[in-house]
Amino acid sequence: MYFQFLLNNADTDQMVELPRQLHHHYGRKVIVVWDRLGAHRSAAVYFEEECPDWFEFEWLPAYAPELNPVEECWNHTKHADLPNFMPDDLDHLQTAICESMLEQGED
């Protein structure tokens, strides 16, 4: 599982950077499955124009959380691993979320 924390809402620049990191990590064409967030659509257009051989984009239906495995990961983290968690600060919260997500990725 590959994920990234953002301190603010995702914008196009950040949505370009994450797939760029994926491309460098895997070193080959990657299939990216995204919902229809505006920043996702803009980033896909950027890559289709600038680096068409890096990615293939597949789109989830407009509202289909049951088809998006990321939704289940976040649901598990929020409601199973950390339902009453009280972090000391943002770093503590980020560490706890990372541990939960990484454990799920091992399954």
C-alpha positions in Angstrom: 0.0 0.0 0.0 1.3 3.4 -1.0 -0.2 6.5 0.7 0.8 10.0 1.6 -0.4 12.5 4.2 -1.3 16.1 3.2 -1.7 18.9 5.7 -4.3 20.6 3.4 -6.8 19.5 0.8 -5.2 17.9 -2.2 -4.6 20.1 -5.2 -3.5 19.3 -8.7 0.2 19.9 -7.9 0.1 17.3 -5.1 -1.9 14.9 -7.3 0.9 15.2 -9.9 3.6 14.5 -7.4 2.2 11.3 -5.9 1.9 9.4 -9.2 5.4 10.8 -10.1 6.7 9.1 -7.0 4.9 5.9 -7.9 6.4 5.9 -11.3 9.9 6.4 -9.9 9.3 3.7 -7.3 8.0 1.0 -9.7 10.0 2.1 -12.8 7.3 1.0 -15.2 3.8 1.9 -16.3 1.3 2.0 -13.4 -2.5 1.7 -13.4 -4.0 4.4 -11.2 -7.6 4.0 -10.0 -9.0 7.3 -9.0 -12.3 8.8 -8.0 -13.5 11.9 -9.9 -12.0 14.6 -7.7 -11.2 17.6 -9.8 -7.5 17.5 -8.8 -7.4 13.8 -9.9 -8.9 14.7 -13.3 -6.5 17.6 -13.8 -3.5 15.5 -12.9 -4.6 12.7 -15.3 -4.8 15.3 -18.1 -1.3 16.5 -17.2 0.2 13.0 -17.4 -1.7 12.1 -20.6 -0.1 15.1 -22.2 3.3 15.1 -20.7 4.1 11.4 -19.9 1.5 9.3 -21.7 3.5 6.1 -21.2 3.8 6.4 -17.4 0.2 5.7 -16.4 -3.1 4.2 -17.3 -6.0 5.9 -15.5 -9.2 4.1 -14.5 -12.1 6.0 -13.0 -14.4 4.9 -10.3 -18.1 5.8 -10.7 -19.2 9.1 -9.3 -20.3 7.7 -5.9 -19.2 4.1 -5.2 -17.3 3.9 -1.9 -17.9 0.1 -1.9 -15.7 -0.1 -5.0 -12.8 1.9 -3.6 -10.5 -0.2 -1.3 -9.0 2.9 0.2 -12.4 3.8 1.7 -12.4 0.4 3.6 -8.8 1.1 4.8 -9.8 4.5 6.2 -13.0 3.0 7.7 -11.0 0.3 9.5 -8.4 2.8 10.8 -11.1 5.3 12.0 -13.6 2.8 13.5 -11.5 -0.3 14.5 -8.0 0.7 15.2 -8.4 4.3 16.4 -12.0 5.0 17.4 -11.2 6.7 20.8 -7.6 7.6 20.1 -6.4 10.9 21.6 -3.2 12.0 20.0 -0.7 14.3 21.7 -0.1 16.2 18.5 -0.3 15.9 14.7 2.9 13.8 14.6 1.5 11.3 17.1 -1.7 11.1 15.0 0.2 10.6 11.8 2.3 7.8 13.4 -0.8 6.0 14.7 -2.5 6.3 11.3 0.6 5.0 9.5 0.9 2.0 11.8 -2.8 1.2 11.2 -2.6 1.5 7.4 0.7 -0.4 7.2 -0.8 -3.3 9.2 -3.7 -3.4 6.8 -1.3 -3.4 3.8 0.4 -6.5 5.3 -2.9 -8.5 5.2 
